[in-house]
Each structure stands twice: as structure tokens, then as C-alpha cells.
Amino acid sequence: MSGGSSSVPALQIFAGPRARARLAERGLRPEDVQVVPAAAGGPKGLILGPLDQFIFGDWLARSQQPVHLMGASIGAWRMATACVTRNAAEVKHEFDQLAHGYVHQSYADEPGAKKGKMPSAAWVSQGFAQTLDQVFGGREQLALSHPRFRLHVLASRGRKLLSREGRWRTPLGYTAAFAANLISRPNLGSWLERVAFSDPRTPLPLPLDDFRSHAVELNQANFQASILASCAIPFWLQAVHDIPDAPRGAYWDGGITDYHLHLNYAAMAANEQSAGLVLYPHFQQQVVPGWLDKALKRRHAATPSLDNVVLLAPNPAWIATLPNAKLPDRNDFQRYGDDMPARAKAWLRAIAESQRLADEFAQACEAPSLRALQL
């Protein structure tokens, strides 16, 4: 399909009631932002690259307050990338490198694998761990010493059958977790708990009491392992076991427990006048709590927890103008098979078109009163 049409707005802006009141009063200012969440979602996150470059390289640089960056899966990778930068040029370079590395990943050369067969989890994990080491190796302390950004990486730690990965334990454990989550989201905590690997310098300004959770200090020893775990999609990558300075066990993709980080942001401060806003660049309007909730539409609605959230999302009409009339997604690995150049071409086209998301956000921020829709 042809590229995006300039007649179709690319960006939609949504705001919870508290955020909407702030925007009506003074527009959106960088000094108002206290938290930036980043969702799991695999290749979908690629279209947020230009927004990330503008937000971290230009817009937030106009303010001085500490900002908490929270991410799961590709969201953790994106937020960690922001933390190794110190100026706009570095932001552009690092996010361009992230996109290039993600777009051109290929696991088709596994020794002994049959042509057309999906690579093994061990092979994918090995390749991804090497990529993370190329990106962050030797720069862990740089990320953890950013003068303003405070990184929080979310992963999912298995319990019971899922406490260790195994040929029969893992599928049985996830079957039980699916059934438990179907009854209620808190029941999922019997099988998987949220683990937040957090910058120890400044406490996370919101509670994690909505779901079974554990807090761990993020440090040089567990930096790469926590990001690898946060990206470890079950059955696609191997679990990461016994991360340094964290409870023993098997760790998987943070998106399982926190697919879109639907957390209690409204509790950040009791005083409405002093509470910061949450700026959420996302690839859709809905903020789905966990990966197992994707099919449970009743859990996709906005809640009071999002009252102080400003959410940036692509317009579905604009998405329809992208290659294949959709965002890049994991199904493209099957769609294109071994034709990595064709997949890369489609993804790079979508990334190039998504510059409009950043441009339209920049224009919106210049307005004295930001026009927003209520979540």
C-alpha cells in the first residue's frame, strides 16, 4: 500500500479527567511530566521511535525535574536507550540504532534447522542477548547515572510450575495461569508476579499494590539480564533464571503481567495541584493490563487509575495508510518468512511515516491550551 496521506491526521491525543483539566488550563508543558511508561508489543513499538526522539532529545530537555521511565519488553529497551543518552544528537543516534537492529534481526541461520522452520527459543535468546550486549555492554552505569531519567524495568517472575522453565512445566504452568487470569487478574499472581527492577536513587512515585509485585534494585550486575528477561516472550525466547540480586526463579516477558502498564498513576500524589502528569506514547488508545487480557475486551476500558495520563496514539485511519494497512507486528515474521529485506522495507516505511506522529505532537505542544479527548 502507498505511504501515509497528509490529509489524515496521524496522531490522536487522549487525556484522563485530571490531565484534561491541566491541559485546558496551561497546555502540555515538559515540566509537568513525572512518568513516561512504555508498553510491550514487539514491533509495534517501532513506530514510536520518532516520538521518542522528539520527547527525549528535545522536549523534555526544556525542563529540569527527574522523570521516571518505566518499560516492559520492547518498552524497557526503548526506555533504557533513552537513559544512555545525554543530548539530542545522542538520542537520535541511539534510537536510530535501536530501530535498525530490531528491523534487521534475523534468526534464519540456526545450525541444523530446517529451512522455513521457526528458530528455537535457545537460538533466539542467544542472538538477542548478544544484541543487548552490543548495545549496553560497558554502558550500564551510564544508563544508571542519567542526571534526570530514572529507569524501571518490569519483568514477570514465575511461581509454582513456572518457577523454573521446563519442557512440560512451562506449557502446563501457562495453561493454569491463563485459566486463573480468566477468572480475575489478581488470580494470575498465583502463577506470575511483577518484578520491578528500579533505579535506587529515586523511589517510584506510584504504588505497585494492584497486583502481586516485588521490587529489586537495578544495578550493573542485573541491568542486561533484567532487560533480556523483560523481552523473553514465552516459547519464543528462553526464560532468564536467577537474575543477580533478585529472587531466584524463572523470569519472562514483563508484558505478561504488564502488557501496557495499566498502573495506578492517579495515586502519584494526593495533592492534585502538585501531582505530575504521565505522558504515555502508545501504539493504540486502549491500555490493556496484561498480555493474557488481550482477548478480554472488558478489561480494555479506561479506569480512574489513568486520570492523570496524557496518551499519544496513532490514528487508526492513518494506520490504514501504512504498508499492509497495519502497524509492524510479530506476525510479519511469518508473513515474510525468510524474505527479511521485504519485511525490513515495510517496517522502515512505517517508521519513516511515523515521523508525522512526532511532528504533530510538537505542533500540539505549542498550543496554549492543548485540545484533547477524554480517556
Secondary structure, 3 states (H helix, E strand, C coil): CCCCCCCCCCEEEEECHHHHHHHHHHCCCHHHEEEEEECCCHHHHHHHHHHHHHHHHHHHHHCCCCEEEEEECHHHHHHHHHHCCCCHHHHHHHHHHHHHHHHCCCCCCCCCCCCCCCCCHHHHHHHHHHHHHHHHCCCHHHHHCCCCEEEEEEEEEECHHHHCCCCCHHHHHHHHHHHHHHHCHHHHHHCEEEEEEECCCCCCCCCCCCCCEEEEECCCCCHHHHHHHHCCCECCECCEECCCCCCCCEEECCCCCCCCCCCCHHHHCCCCCCCCEEEEECCCCCCCCCHHHCCCHHHCCCCHHHCCEEEEEECHHHHCCCHHHCCCCCCHHHHHCCCHHHHHHHHHHHHHHCHHHHHHHHHHHCCCCCCCEEC
